[in-house]
Every structure is written in structure tokens, then in C-alpha cells.
């Protein structure tokens, strides 16, 4: 019986880029919440922008694969790529919620300071 030659799935490097950028986005979102709790809303918003920028980078990697598939290119199934997409969507939701939390912290802080 001949052994099948194993080649690396071309989606693995893309998956790693998605995971990397999404993970960086999560880190920046967590930083934004910490800064908002410290009432540093300027820095919190800067961290939130960095979080969103990382999500955009992750989405660009994913979109390239989707566009290639739409154009007729086929890929071997890749569990890591599926995981990366799940990771991205989860963190994208976290970043969106973080924006709301930072705005909420700022609103409450401003109301308390006005009284």
C-alpha cells in the first residue's frame, strides 16, 4: 500500500492570519474596557479603534478565500479554517459589544460628574 503524500492545506496560513488578527482585536477590546473603567475614554476609544482595525484585517483574509471560492476555486476542507472563522465571528461580536460598553461607561461617568 502506497502512502499518500501529505501536503499542507493552503487554508492553514490564512486561518492563522485570521486567528492572529482576531486575537489581537480581542486583546485591544479588553484593553478598551480596562481603560474605560479607569475613566480614560480617549485611550479606550483608541484601543477600540485598534480592535476594529484588527477585525478588518482578519476579515480581509477570510474574504479573499470566499471570493476565490465564488470565482470557482475549490479548497480542501480545513477544520482550522472553520475554527478561525468561528473565532473571528465571536471576537467581532465582542468588539461590537465593547464599543457599547465603553459608550455606556462614558455616559454614566458624565452623568455622575454632572450631578
N, C-alpha and C positions, 0 to 999 in steps of 0.2 A: 504494500500500500504506500503510495507516494504522499508525502506531507505537503499540504497546501502552503504555498509561500504566503507569509503574513506581511501585509503592507499596512502602513499607518493610515487610518481613516482620515481623509482630508478635512473632515469637520472638527477633528480634535484641536488643532491650533485655533480655529475660530471659537470653539467652545471655551477654550482657556482665556481668550481675549474677552469674551462676554463675561465670564466669571470674574476675571480681574477687574474690569471696569465697573461692573455692578457692585462688587465687593468694596471698591474704593468709594462708590456712591453711598453705600450703606455707612461706611466709616465717617464720611463727611456729614451725612444726615444725623448720625449720633452726636457728632461734634456740634452741630447746629442746635440740637436740643439742649445740650450741656450749656452752651453759650447763652441761649435764651433764658435758661433757669438762673443764670448769673446776671440777667438783665443787659447783656451785651448784644443788642439786637442788630447792630451794624455788622458785627463779626458773624453773628448767627446767619444773617442773610447772605453773607459772602460764602460761608460754609455750605449753605443750601444751594447757592448757585453752582459751586464746585460739585456738589452731589448730582445736580441735574445735568451738568456737563458730562460727568462720567456715565450717567444713564444714556445720554445721547451717543457717546462713543460705543457703548455696548450695543445699543440698537442698530448703529451703523454696521457693525459686524454681522449681526443677525439678518439685517435687511439685505445685505449682499448675497447671502445664501438663498434667501427667499426669492430675490429677483432672478438669480441664476436658475433656480428650480422652475420658476414661472416661464423662463426662456427655453426650457427643455432639458436642462442639465439634471442628471439624477445622481443622488448620493447614496452611499451605503448607509443603512440605519446606524445611528450612533447614540447610545444611551447617555454619554457625556454631553452631547449637544442638547438632548432633551432636558437633561438636568440644568444645563446652562440657561436654557430658555425659561425654565421654571424659576430659577434663581433670579434672573433678570426681572420677570414679571412681579415676583414677590417684593424685590427691593424697589422696583419702580413704584409700587403701591406704598411702600414705607416712606419713600422720599416725598410722595404726594401728601401723605398724612403728616409728615414732619413739617411741611410748609404750613399746613393748617394749624399745627401745634405752636409753631413759632409765632404766627399771627395772633393766636389766642393768648399766648403768654404776654405778648406786647400789648394787646388790648386790655387785658386785666391789669397789667402793671400801670398803664397810662390812666386807667380809671381809678386805681388806688391812689396814685400820685396826685390826681386832680381833687381828691377828697381831703 
